[in-house]
Amino acid sequence: MKTTLDIADDLLLEAKALAVRRRTSLKALVEHALQREIYPSTPAVSGLADKDLIEISPYGLPRLKRKGTGTITTEMVRQLMDEEGI
């Protein structure tokens, strides 16, 4: 659905800049912000409710929590892909 909003120029410029930094669209940024405001206790991405795996980044987006400080190598990825038959 399309709609028209009056947004302060400085706020719109900041939102557009943030969208560019996140490599997303202004539409996606606004939709995500509205979802966080309307459904604050619901994770923004369905299926990612596990608090042991997901955290909210400083940008307000869900991200996987880091487990350990090890490095993931190409060989490790290939081995997992072979195991999964990919």
N, CA, C and O atoms as CSV, one atom per row, in Angstrom:
chain,resi,resn,atom,element,x,y,z
A,1,MET,N,N,0.840,-1.164,0.000
A,1,MET,CA,C,0.000,0.000,0.000
A,1,MET,C,C,0.891,1.235,0.000
A,1,MET,O,O,1.893,1.293,0.714
A,2,LYS,N,N,0.523,2.196,-0.790
A,2,LYS,CA,C,1.285,3.439,-0.845
A,2,LYS,C,C,0.641,4.474,0.065
A,2,LYS,O,O,-0.576,4.500,0.248
A,3,THR,N,N,1.485,5.320,0.626
A,3,THR,CA,C,1.010,6.412,1.460
A,3,THR,C,C,2.008,7.555,1.368
A,3,THR,O,O,3.130,7.372,0.895
A,4,THR,N,N,1.607,8.709,1.811
A,4,THR,CA,C,2.477,9.883,1.802
A,4,THR,C,C,2.689,10.333,3.235
A,4,THR,O,O,1.742,10.417,4.017
A,5,LEU,N,N,3.933,10.621,3.572
A,5,LEU,CA,C,4.272,11.089,4.915
A,5,LEU,C,C,5.026,12.405,4.825
A,5,LEU,O,O,5.816,12.610,3.903
A,6,ASP,N,N,4.788,13.285,5.763
A,6,ASP,CA,C,5.591,14.489,5.915
A,6,ASP,C,C,6.654,14.194,6.959
A,6,ASP,O,O,6.338,13.981,8.130
A,7,ILE,N,N,7.913,14.180,6.538
A,7,ILE,CA,C,9.033,13.882,7.433
A,7,ILE,C,C,9.988,15.064,7.381
A,7,ILE,O,O,10.268,15.602,6.310
A,8,ALA,N,N,10.482,15.460,8.540
A,8,ALA,CA,C,11.443,16.565,8.609
A,8,ALA,C,C,12.630,16.264,7.694
A,8,ALA,O,O,13.110,15.132,7.633
A,9,ASP,N,N,13.094,17.293,6.985
A,9,ASP,CA,C,14.181,17.119,6.009
A,9,ASP,C,C,15.413,16.464,6.613
A,9,ASP,O,O,15.977,15.543,6.023
A,10,ASP,N,N,15.837,16.933,7.791
A,10,ASP,CA,C,17.046,16.382,8.397
A,10,ASP,C,C,16.861,14.922,8.788
A,10,ASP,O,O,17.796,14.131,8.669
A,11,LEU,N,N,15.660,14.551,9.255
A,11,LEU,CA,C,15.385,13.166,9.613
A,11,LEU,C,C,15.379,12.276,8.374
A,11,LEU,O,O,15.902,11.162,8.406
A,12,LEU,N,N,14.798,12.755,7.300
A,12,LEU,CA,C,14.762,11.991,6.057
A,12,LEU,C,C,16.167,11.783,5.496
A,12,LEU,O,O,16.495,10.693,5.027
A,13,LEU,N,N,16.985,12.812,5.543
A,13,LEU,CA,C,18.370,12.682,5.071
A,13,LEU,C,C,19.143,11.656,5.888
A,13,LEU,O,O,19.888,10.848,5.334
A,14,GLU,N,N,18.963,11.689,7.209
A,14,GLU,CA,C,19.627,10.708,8.074
A,14,GLU,C,C,19.129,9.298,7.785
A,14,GLU,O,O,19.917,8.353,7.762
A,15,ALA,N,N,17.825,9.151,7.563
A,15,ALA,CA,C,17.246,7.839,7.267
A,15,ALA,C,C,17.786,7.307,5.945
A,15,ALA,O,O,18.128,6.128,5.849
A,16,LYS,N,N,17.867,8.154,4.934
A,16,LYS,CA,C,18.410,7.723,3.639
A,16,LYS,C,C,19.878,7.323,3.776
A,16,LYS,O,O,20.306,6.321,3.203
A,17,ALA,N,N,20.643,8.097,4.525
A,17,ALA,CA,C,22.060,7.779,4.730
A,17,ALA,C,C,22.209,6.448,5.473
A,17,ALA,O,O,23.075,5.639,5.142
A,18,LEU,N,N,21.362,6.230,6.473
A,18,LEU,CA,C,21.402,4.978,7.219
A,18,LEU,C,C,21.049,3.797,6.314
A,18,LEU,O,O,21.675,2.741,6.395
A,19,ALA,N,N,20.067,3.974,5.473
A,19,ALA,CA,C,19.680,2.915,4.531
A,19,ALA,C,C,20.846,2.575,3.604
A,19,ALA,O,O,21.087,1.403,3.316
A,20,VAL,N,N,21.554,3.572,3.145
A,20,VAL,CA,C,22.710,3.335,2.272
A,20,VAL,C,C,23.796,2.585,3.044
A,20,VAL,O,O,24.378,1.635,2.521
A,21,ARG,N,N,24.075,2.999,4.277
A,21,ARG,CA,C,25.103,2.325,5.078
A,21,ARG,C,C,24.739,0.871,5.330
A,21,ARG,O,O,25.615,0.007,5.365
A,22,ARG,N,N,23.455,0.595,5.506
A,22,ARG,CA,C,23.000,-0.776,5.752
A,22,ARG,C,C,22.757,-1.560,4.465
A,22,ARG,O,O,22.413,-2.741,4.495
A,23,ARG,N,N,22.943,-0.883,3.346
A,23,ARG,CA,C,22.711,-1.501,2.030
A,23,ARG,C,C,21.291,-2.054,1.921
A,23,ARG,O,O,21.067,-3.206,1.552
A,24,THR,N,N,20.353,-1.186,2.257
A,24,THR,CA,C,18.944,-1.526,2.175
A,24,THR,C,C,18.196,-0.343,1.596
A,24,THR,O,O,18.802,0.670,1.248
A,25,SER,N,N,16.902,-0.463,1.492
A,25,SER,CA,C,16.103,0.644,0.950
A,25,SER,C,C,15.494,1.459,2.081
A,25,SER,O,O,15.391,1.001,3.219
A,26,LEU,N,N,15.099,2.667,1.742
A,26,LEU,CA,C,14.409,3.509,2.715
A,26,LEU,C,C,13.104,2.842,3.129
A,26,LEU,O,O,12.727,2.883,4.300
A,27,LYS,N,N,12.416,2.230,2.172
A,27,LYS,CA,C,11.166,1.519,2.469
A,27,LYS,C,C,11.398,0.425,3.512
A,27,LYS,O,O,10.647,0.326,4.482
A,28,ALA,N,N,12.433,-0.396,3.317
A,28,ALA,CA,C,12.725,-1.476,4.261
A,28,ALA,C,C,13.079,-0.926,5.635
A,28,ALA,O,O,12.673,-1.486,6.653
A,29,LEU,N,N,13.829,0.163,5.668
A,29,LEU,CA,C,14.213,0.778,6.932
A,29,LEU,C,C,12.982,1.272,7.685
A,29,LEU,O,O,12.856,1.046,8.888
A,30,VAL,N,N,12.078,1.945,6.983
A,30,VAL,CA,C,10.861,2.475,7.616
A,30,VAL,C,C,9.962,1.328,8.075
A,30,VAL,O,O,9.421,1.371,9.180
A,31,GLU,N,N,9.800,0.306,7.240
A,31,GLU,CA,C,8.964,-0.838,7.631
A,31,GLU,C,C,9.517,-1.517,8.875
A,31,GLU,O,O,8.764,-1.875,9.781
A,32,HIS,N,N,10.829,-1.692,8.917
A,32,HIS,CA,C,11.446,-2.330,10.086
A,32,HIS,C,C,11.237,-1.477,11.341
A,32,HIS,O,O,10.933,-2.007,12.410
A,33,ALA,N,N,11.399,-0.177,11.212
A,33,ALA,CA,C,11.200,0.714,12.358
A,33,ALA,C,C,9.751,0.654,12.852
A,33,ALA,O,O,9.501,0.643,14.057
A,34,LEU,N,N,8.804,0.616,11.919
A,34,LEU,CA,C,7.398,0.503,12.310
A,34,LEU,C,C,7.116,-0.831,12.993
A,34,LEU,O,O,6.372,-0.877,13.973
A,35,GLN,N,N,7.699,-1.916,12.488
A,35,GLN,CA,C,7.515,-3.217,13.128
A,35,GLN,C,C,8.044,-3.200,14.551
A,35,GLN,O,O,7.392,-3.714,15.460
A,36,ARG,N,N,9.224,-2.614,14.756
A,36,ARG,CA,C,9.792,-2.535,16.115
A,36,ARG,C,C,8.909,-1.699,17.025
A,36,ARG,O,O,8.779,-2.015,18.207
A,37,GLU,N,N,8.304,-0.649,16.509
A,37,GLU,CA,C,7.465,0.230,17.315
A,37,GLU,C,C,6.119,-0.422,17.638
A,37,GLU,O,O,5.635,-0.330,18.766
A,38,ILE,N,N,5.523,-1.075,16.654
A,38,ILE,CA,C,4.194,-1.658,16.832
A,38,ILE,C,C,4.260,-2.993,17.569
A,38,ILE,O,O,3.392,-3.287,18.391
A,39,TYR,N,N,5.276,-3.800,17.286
A,39,TYR,CA,C,5.429,-5.119,17.909
A,39,TYR,C,C,6.760,-5.187,18.662
A,39,TYR,O,O,7.644,-5.943,18.258
A,40,PRO,N,N,6.928,-4.422,19.741
A,40,PRO,CA,C,8.244,-4.339,20.393
A,40,PRO,C,C,8.736,-5.639,21.013
A,40,PRO,O,O,9.947,-5.833,21.123
A,41,SER,N,N,7.849,-6.533,21.421
A,41,SER,CA,C,8.306,-7.761,22.068
A,41,SER,C,C,8.451,-8.910,21.086
A,41,SER,O,O,8.893,-9.993,21.468
A,42,THR,N,N,8.084,-8.694,19.823
A,42,THR,CA,C,8.173,-9.731,18.806
A,42,THR,C,C,9.443,-9.526,17.992
A,42,THR,O,O,9.713,-8.412,17.543
A,43,PRO,N,N,10.227,-10.583,17.794
A,43,PRO,CA,C,11.425,-10.425,16.963
A,43,PRO,C,C,11.046,-9.952,15.567
A,43,PRO,O,O,10.003,-10.335,15.036
A,44,ALA,N,N,11.887,-9.129,14.980
A,44,ALA,CA,C,11.601,-8.568,13.666
A,44,ALA,C,C,11.613,-9.632,12.582
A,44,ALA,O,O,10.966,-9.479,11.546
A,45,VAL,N,N,12.342,-10.696,12.818
A,45,VAL,CA,C,12.413,-11.765,11.839
A,45,VAL,C,C,11.799,-13.009,12.470
A,45,VAL,O,O,12.286,-13.497,13.489
A,46,SER,N,N,10.729,-13.523,11.865
A,46,SER,CA,C,10.070,-14.690,12.432
A,46,SER,C,C,11.016,-15.872,12.440
A,46,SER,O,O,11.837,-16.032,11.537
A,47,GLY,N,N,10.896,-16.698,13.466
A,47,GLY,CA,C,11.757,-17.868,13.590
A,47,GLY,C,C,13.069,-17.583,14.284
A,47,GLY,O,O,13.858,-18.503,14.500
A,48,LEU,N,N,13.326,-16.345,14.639
A,48,LEU,CA,C,14.592,-16.007,15.279
A,48,LEU,C,C,14.381,-15.575,16.728
A,48,LEU,O,O,15.028,-14.639,17.197
A,49,ALA,N,N,13.487,-16.244,17.432
A,49,ALA,CA,C,13.142,-15.845,18.790
A,49,ALA,C,C,14.079,-16.420,19.833
A,49,ALA,O,O,13.969,-16.057,21.004
A,50,ASP,N,N,14.989,-17.296,19.464
A,50,ASP,CA,C,15.868,-17.938,20.425
A,50,ASP,C,C,16.853,-16.916,20.994
A,50,ASP,O,O,17.751,-16.448,20.295
A,51,LYS,N,N,16.671,-16.580,22.270
A,51,LYS,CA,C,17.509,-15.558,22.909
A,51,LYS,C,C,18.968,-15.993,23.023
A,51,LYS,O,O,19.852,-15.151,23.182
A,52,ASP,N,N,19.234,-17.319,22.943
A,52,ASP,CA,C,20.612,-17.789,23.002
A,52,ASP,C,C,21.347,-17.567,21.690
A,52,ASP,O,O,22.577,-17.563,21.661
A,53,LEU,N,N,20.602,-17.381,20.600
A,53,LEU,CA,C,21.226,-17.241,19.289
A,53,LEU,C,C,21.143,-15.835,18.719
A,53,LEU,O,O,21.996,-15.437,17.925
A,54,ILE,N,N,20.134,-15.086,19.112
A,54,ILE,CA,C,19.855,-13.791,18.500
A,54,ILE,C,C,20.015,-12.666,19.507
A,54,ILE,O,O,19.636,-12.796,20.671
A,55,GLU,N,N,20.584,-11.555,19.040
A,55,GLU,CA,C,20.654,-10.331,19.829
A,55,GLU,C,C,20.289,-9.175,18.912
A,55,GLU,O,O,20.282,-9.326,17.690
A,56,ILE,N,N,19.993,-8.044,19.485
A,56,ILE,CA,C,19.662,-6.856,18.710
A,56,ILE,C,C,20.910,-5.995,18.611
A,56,ILE,O,O,21.514,-5.638,19.622
A,57,SER,N,N,21.287,-5.667,17.385
A,57,SER,CA,C,22.494,-4.878,17.147
A,57,SER,C,C,22.277,-3.429,17.568
A,57,SER,O,O,21.141,-3.027,17.819
A,58,PRO,N,N,23.348,-2.636,17.651
A,58,PRO,CA,C,23.200,-1.214,17.976
A,58,PRO,C,C,22.330,-0.469,16.965
A,58,PRO,O,O,21.824,0.614,17.258
A,59,TYR,N,N,22.156,-1.050,15.772
A,59,TYR,CA,C,21.320,-0.436,14.753
A,59,TYR,C,C,19.869,-0.872,14.861
A,59,TYR,O,O,19.033,-0.460,14.056
A,60,GLY,N,N,19.558,-1.715,15.867
A,60,GLY,CA,C,18.193,-2.154,16.072
A,60,GLY,C,C,17.778,-3.340,15.228
A,60,GLY,O,O,16.592,-3.656,15.147
A,61,LEU,N,N,18.737,-4.000,14.597
A,61,LEU,CA,C,18.441,-5.155,13.749
A,61,LEU,C,C,18.851,-6.440,14.451
A,61,LEU,O,O,19.835,-6.452,15.191
A,62,PRO,N,N,18.105,-7.529,14.229
A,62,PRO,CA,C,18.512,-8.801,14.826
A,62,PRO,C,C,19.775,-9.328,14.157
A,62,PRO,O,O,19.962,-9.189,12.948
A,63,ARG,N,N,20.639,-9.935,14.969
A,63,ARG,CA,C,21.838,-10.561,14.414
A,63,ARG,C,C,22.183,-11.772,15.268
A,63,ARG,O,O,21.778,-11.866,16.426
A,64,LEU,N,N,22.934,-12.691,14.683
A,64,LEU,CA,C,23.368,-13.870,15.414
A,64,LEU,C,C,24.401,-13.469,16.454
A,64,LEU,O,O,25.280,-12.649,16.188
A,65,LYS,N,N,24.285,-14.054,17.640
A,65,LYS,CA,C,25.293,-13.817,18.663
A,65,LYS,C,C,26.570,-14.533,18.268
A,65,LYS,O,O,26.532,-15.596,17.648
A,66,ARG,N,N,27.680,-13.956,18.623
A,66,ARG,CA,C,28.966,-14.582,18.320
A,66,ARG,C,C,29.225,-15.682,19.330
A,66,ARG,O,O,29.036,-15.508,20.534
A,67,LYS,N,N,29.652,-16.795,18.819
A,67,LYS,CA,C,30.000,-17.939,19.659
A,67,LYS,C,C,31.484,-18.211,19.483
A,67,LYS,O,O,31.901,-18.697,18.431
A,68,GLY,N,N,32.280,-17.910,20.485
A,68,GLY,CA,C,33.715,-18.153,20.399
A,68,GLY,C,C,34.404,-17.139,19.496
A,68,GLY,O,O,33.769,-16.239,18.945
A,69,THR,N,N,35.680,-17.298,19.362
A,69,THR,CA,C,36.454,-16.365,18.544
A,69,THR,C,C,37.149,-17.068,17.394
A,69,THR,O,O,38.049,-16.505,16.771
A,70,GLY,N,N,36.731,-18.311,17.106
A,70,GLY,CA,C,37.370,-19.085,16.044
A,70,GLY,C,C,37.098,-18.505,14.668
A,70,GLY,O,O,36.190,-17.697,14.475
A,71,THR,N,N,37.901,-18.938,13.731
A,71,THR,CA,C,37.775,-18.501,12.357
A,71,THR,C,C,37.092,-19.581,11.541
A,71,THR,O,O,37.390,-20.765,11.700
A,72,ILE,N,N,36.194,-19.189,10.682
A,72,ILE,CA,C,35.539,-20.118,9.774
A,72,ILE,C,C,36.324,-20.110,8.470
A,72,ILE,O,O,36.506,-19.067,7.841
A,73,THR,N,N,36.777,-21.275,8.084
A,73,THR,CA,C,37.585,-21.385,6.869
A,73,THR,C,C,36.732,-21.895,5.711
A,73,THR,O,O,35.638,-22.424,5.909
A,74,THR,N,N,37.250,-21.727,4.513
A,74,THR,CA,C,36.577,-22.247,3.323
A,74,THR,C,C,36.442,-23.753,3.425
A,74,THR,O,O,35.416,-24.314,3.039
A,75,GLU,N,N,37.459,-24.405,3.938
A,75,GLU,CA,C,37.423,-25.864,4.079
A,75,GLU,C,C,36.301,-26.291,5.027
A,75,GLU,O,O,35.632,-27.291,4.768
A,76,MET,N,N,36.087,-25.563,6.102
A,76,MET,CA,C,35.005,-25.881,7.035
A,76,MET,C,C,33.647,-25.751,6.345
A,76,MET,O,O,32.761,-26.582,6.544
A,77,VAL,N,N,33.491,-24.713,5.540
A,77,VAL,CA,C,32.237,-24.507,4.816
A,77,VAL,C,C,32.023,-25.626,3.815
A,77,VAL,O,O,30.920,-26.162,3.706
A,78,ARG,N,N,33.066,-25.982,3.087
A,78,ARG,CA,C,32.957,-27.074,2.116
A,78,ARG,C,C,32.580,-28.392,2.791
A,78,ARG,O,O,31.764,-29.153,2.273
A,79,GLN,N,N,33.185,-28.653,3.954
A,79,GLN,CA,C,32.884,-29.887,4.676
A,79,GLN,C,C,31.414,-29.912,5.099
A,79,GLN,O,O,30.747,-30.937,4.955
A,80,LEU,N,N,30.910,-28.804,5.614
A,80,LEU,CA,C,29.504,-28.730,5.991
A,80,LEU,C,C,28.594,-28.899,4.786
A,80,LEU,O,O,27.568,-29.574,4.867
A,81,MET,N,N,28.969,-28.286,3.666
A,81,MET,CA,C,28.170,-28.421,2.449
A,81,MET,C,C,28.150,-29.871,1.973
A,81,MET,O,O,27.110,-30.365,1.540
A,82,ASP,N,N,29.291,-30.554,2.050
A,82,ASP,CA,C,29.353,-31.966,1.668
A,82,ASP,C,C,28.460,-32.800,2.573
A,82,ASP,O,O,27.746,-33.684,2.099
A,83,GLU,N,N,28.496,-32.526,3.870
A,83,GLU,CA,C,27.684,-33.270,4.834
A,83,GLU,C,C,26.184,-33.056,4.566
A,83,GLU,O,O,25.383,-33.971,4.760
A,84,GLU,N,N,25.813,-31.860,4.127
A,84,GLU,CA,C,24.421,-31.539,3.862
A,84,GLU,C,C,24.002,-31.920,2.445
A,84,GLU,O,O,22.823,-31.842,2.101
A,85,GLY,N,N,24.962,-32.330,1.629
A,85,GLY,CA,C,24.660,-32.706,0.255
A,85,GLY,C,C,24.360,-31.529,-0.645
A,85,GLY,O,O,23.570,-31.636,-1.583
A,86,ILE,N,N,24.984,-30.418,-0.359
A,86,ILE,CA,C,24.754,-29.195,-1.147
A,86,ILE,C,C,25.800,-29.099,-2.243
A,86,ILE,O,O,25.791,-28.146,-3.023
